[in-house]
Amino acid sequence: MGIDAVDEAADGVYALEWLRGSEFDFVITDIGMPTMNGFELLSAIKKDERLRHLPVLMVTAEAKKDDIVRSTHEGAAGYIVKPFTRTVLEEKLRRIAPRLFPAE
């Protein structure tokens, strides 16, 4: 997809620490993570003055309407259900971070 720098955190606590110490263009987070789940991470990102601009794509294995509504209400830029294809991921990323994808 043309994205050559990707970092992965084992849980939301580590992700938040990493986000606060580095520069990122967007966040993809699973809702079901240990220690700090995806909703807690989203909330922490949106409360942080330096991070709140980051688009956050929520990922889950369950297509629960309540989770989709909650994600949107809490400021997520998008929501994706596992399993998903590369095409679906690319479409979501183009929508939440269009400046990373040059016009074709």
Salt bridges, closest charged atoms under 4 A:
ASP25 OD1 - ARG99 NH2 2.64
ASP30 OD2 - LYS82 NZ 2.61
ASP48 OD2 - ARG20 NE 2.92
GLU49 OE1 - ARG52 NH1 3.17
GLU62 OE1 - LYS64 NZ 3.28
GLU74 OE2 - ARG70 NE 2.83
GLU90 OE1 - ARG86 NH1 3.88
GLU90 OE2 - ARG94 NH2 2.89
GLU104 OE2 - ARG94 NH2 2.94
